[in-house]
Amino acid sequence: MAIISDIPGLKVEVRVHGQALDEFPSDDEPDTSDTATRYIEATSGVEFTVRITYDEALDPRYKSYDIHSRLELDGKHADRRNTERKDLIGKERKEVNYYGSRSFENGKWYFRTMAFSQINIVESLTAEEARELVRRLKDQQGARQSPPPETKQEVKQEIKEEFDQGKRPSDAIVVDLGSEDSDVEITGVRKRKRLRTSGPVEVIDLSDD
């Protein structure tokens, strides 16, 4: 379970079928005094819950206040809990469980259970290759959120030049790489062709005399 060194006695774990999942530390995101990052083994479509545990090691000063916790899924708010101090003082252990996400829509509260998304597994990847893949996906997500405007302008300028030269615009296949070197790459260009007659037009009169 994830443990923050600044707050001993506070533990967090992801659970499936009542059992905590195995966790693995992140080489790219080492723990700090107030942050802990863990990877877990996930199975596509399986529902999961999140448990926060406050045990006897929790500093008494924290037990003098209500503790507010917040759960986010995919960077979005899912649910929150408020653990009152009366549930902490004099207690050796207090568990707070998140069973799903709650949202208020069209005047009604909705509850949705949490499940792992479909995962494409590449068995040939080594552990190092898998970490590199995760890093690239994070870079790609960041690039999509804030793409440089000059990159799009360059593509538009090329199309504009084709129009100015009396040419039909090409079909450019643009792939978002999300890398540090480039945000877009033109991987192929397919020229549009228009059928033309190669000589004078001959008209044949097929009408009856």
C-alpha positions as CSV (number, residue, x, y, z in Angstrom):
1,M,0.0,0.0,0.0
2,A,1.1,3.6,-0.6
3,I,2.5,5.3,2.4
4,I,3.5,9.0,2.7
5,S,6.5,9.4,4.9
6,D,5.3,12.8,6.2
7,I,2.1,11.2,7.6
8,P,2.9,7.8,9.2
9,G,-0.3,5.9,9.9
10,L,-2.0,6.9,6.7
11,K,-2.2,4.1,4.1
12,V,-3.9,3.8,0.7
13,E,-4.6,0.7,-1.4
14,V,-6.5,-0.4,-4.4
15,R,-8.6,-3.6,-3.8
16,V,-10.3,-6.2,-6.0
17,H,-12.6,-8.9,-4.6
18,G,-11.7,-7.7,-1.1
19,Q,-7.9,-8.1,-1.6
20,A,-5.3,-5.4,-2.0
21,L,-3.5,-5.5,-5.4
22,D,0.2,-5.9,-5.6
23,E,2.0,-2.5,-6.0
24,F,5.2,-1.5,-7.7
25,P,7.2,1.7,-7.1
26,S,7.7,4.1,-10.0
27,D,11.3,4.7,-11.2
28,D,10.2,7.8,-13.1
29,E,8.3,9.3,-10.1
30,P,10.2,8.6,-6.9
31,D,8.4,9.1,-3.6
32,T,8.7,12.5,-1.9
33,S,7.9,13.5,1.7
34,D,4.3,14.2,0.7
35,T,3.7,12.1,-2.4
36,A,3.8,8.4,-3.2
37,T,3.3,6.9,-6.7
38,R,2.6,3.1,-7.2
39,Y,1.8,1.0,-10.2
40,I,-0.7,-1.9,-9.9
41,E,-1.6,-5.0,-11.9
42,A,-4.9,-4.4,-13.5
43,T,-7.3,-6.8,-15.3
44,S,-9.6,-5.3,-18.0
45,G,-13.2,-4.9,-16.9
46,V,-12.7,-5.8,-13.3
47,E,-14.3,-3.6,-10.7
48,F,-12.1,-2.1,-7.9
49,T,-12.4,-0.1,-4.8
50,V,-10.0,2.2,-2.9
51,R,-9.4,2.0,0.8
52,I,-7.8,4.6,3.1
53,T,-6.6,3.4,6.5
54,Y,-5.8,5.5,9.5
55,D,-4.1,3.3,12.2
56,E,-2.5,3.7,15.6
57,A,0.7,5.2,14.1
58,L,-1.3,8.3,13.0
59,D,0.1,11.4,14.8
60,P,-2.4,12.5,17.5
61,R,-2.3,16.0,16.2
62,Y,-4.1,14.9,13.1
63,K,-6.8,13.2,15.2
64,S,-7.7,16.5,16.7
65,Y,-9.2,17.6,13.4
66,D,-11.6,16.2,10.8
67,I,-9.6,14.7,7.8
68,H,-10.8,15.4,4.3
69,S,-9.9,13.0,1.5
70,R,-10.6,13.3,-2.2
71,L,-10.6,10.6,-4.9
72,E,-9.8,11.4,-8.6
73,L,-10.0,9.0,-11.6
74,D,-8.2,9.8,-14.8
75,G,-7.6,13.3,-13.5
76,K,-11.2,14.0,-12.7
77,H,-13.0,14.3,-9.4
78,A,-14.8,11.1,-8.5
79,D,-15.8,11.3,-4.8
80,R,-14.7,12.7,-1.4
81,R,-15.0,11.8,2.2
82,N,-14.8,13.6,5.5
83,T,-13.6,11.6,8.5
84,E,-14.6,13.2,11.7
85,R,-12.2,13.4,14.6
86,K,-14.6,11.6,16.9
87,D,-14.0,8.5,14.6
88,L,-10.3,8.9,15.1
89,I,-9.8,9.8,18.8
90,G,-9.3,6.7,20.9
91,K,-9.5,4.4,18.0
92,E,-6.7,2.1,16.8
93,R,-7.9,1.9,13.3
94,K,-10.3,3.7,10.9
95,E,-11.1,2.6,7.3
96,V,-12.5,4.8,4.6
97,N,-13.7,3.0,1.5
98,Y,-14.4,4.4,-2.0
99,Y,-16.7,2.1,-3.9
100,G,-17.3,4.3,-6.9
101,S,-17.8,7.8,-8.2
102,R,-20.7,10.1,-7.4
103,S,-21.9,12.9,-9.6
104,F,-24.8,15.3,-9.6
105,E,-26.5,15.6,-13.0
106,N,-29.8,17.2,-14.0
107,G,-30.9,17.5,-10.4
108,K,-30.1,13.9,-9.4
109,W,-27.2,12.1,-7.8
110,Y,-25.7,9.2,-9.7
111,F,-23.4,6.5,-8.4
112,R,-21.1,4.5,-10.8
113,T,-18.8,1.7,-9.8
114,M,-15.2,1.8,-10.8
115,A,-13.7,-0.7,-13.2
116,F,-10.4,-1.0,-15.2
117,S,-10.6,0.0,-18.8
118,Q,-9.7,-2.2,-21.7
119,I,-5.9,-2.8,-21.7
120,N,-3.9,-3.8,-24.7
121,I,-1.1,-6.0,-23.5
122,V,2.2,-6.4,-25.4
123,E,3.8,-9.5,-23.9
124,S,7.1,-8.9,-25.7
125,L,7.8,-5.6,-23.9
126,T,10.4,-5.7,-21.2
127,A,9.9,-3.8,-17.9
128,E,12.2,-0.9,-19.2
129,E,10.2,-0.7,-22.5
130,A,7.0,-0.6,-20.6
131,R,8.2,2.3,-18.5
132,E,9.3,4.1,-21.7
133,L,5.9,3.5,-23.2
134,V,4.2,5.1,-20.1
135,R,6.5,8.1,-20.4
136,R,5.7,8.6,-24.1
137,L,2.0,8.3,-23.4
138,K,2.3,11.0,-20.7
139,D,4.2,13.3,-23.1
140,Q,1.6,12.7,-25.8
141,Q,-1.2,13.6,-23.4
142,G,0.6,16.8,-22.4
143,A,1.2,17.7,-26.1
144,R,-2.4,17.3,-27.0
145,Q,-3.5,19.6,-24.2
146,S,-1.3,22.4,-25.3
147,P,-0.1,22.1,-28.9
148,P,2.2,24.8,-30.2
149,P,0.3,27.1,-32.5
150,E,3.2,27.6,-34.9
151,T,3.2,23.9,-35.8
152,K,-0.4,24.1,-37.1
153,Q,0.5,27.4,-38.9
154,E,3.3,25.7,-40.8
155,V,0.9,23.0,-42.2
156,K,-1.7,25.7,-43.1
157,Q,1.0,27.7,-44.9
158,E,2.0,24.8,-47.1
159,I,-1.7,24.3,-48.1
160,K,-2.0,28.0,-48.8
161,E,1.0,28.0,-51.1
162,E,-0.5,25.2,-53.1
163,F,-3.6,27.3,-53.6
164,D,-1.5,30.3,-54.6
165,Q,0.3,28.2,-57.2
166,G,-3.0,27.0,-58.8
167,K,-2.6,23.5,-57.4
168,R,-5.2,21.4,-55.7
169,P,-4.3,20.8,-52.0
170,S,-2.6,17.5,-51.1
171,D,-4.0,15.1,-48.6
172,A,-1.4,15.3,-45.8
173,I,-1.5,12.5,-43.3
174,V,-0.6,14.2,-40.0
175,V,0.3,12.1,-36.9
176,D,0.5,13.7,-33.4
177,L,3.7,12.3,-31.9
178,G,3.7,14.2,-28.6
179,S,7.5,14.0,-28.3
180,E,10.0,16.5,-27.3
181,D,11.4,16.9,-30.8
182,S,8.2,17.4,-32.7
183,D,4.6,17.7,-32.2
184,V,3.4,16.7,-35.6
185,E,5.0,14.7,-38.4
186,I,3.8,14.4,-42.0
187,T,4.1,10.7,-42.8
188,G,2.7,10.7,-46.3
189,V,1.3,12.9,-49.0
190,R,-1.3,11.7,-51.5
191,K,-1.9,14.0,-54.5
192,R,-5.4,14.4,-55.7
193,K,-5.8,13.8,-59.4
194,R,-8.6,15.1,-61.6
195,L,-9.6,13.3,-64.9
196,R,-9.0,15.4,-67.9
197,T,-9.7,14.9,-71.7
198,S,-6.5,14.5,-73.7
199,G,-7.7,16.1,-77.0
200,P,-10.5,18.0,-78.7
201,V,-14.1,16.9,-77.9
202,E,-15.9,15.2,-80.7
203,V,-19.7,15.5,-80.8
204,I,-21.7,12.7,-82.4
205,D,-25.3,13.5,-83.4
206,L,-27.3,10.4,-82.7
207,S,-30.7,12.0,-83.3
208,D,-33.0,10.7,-86.1
209,D,-33.3,12.9,-89.3
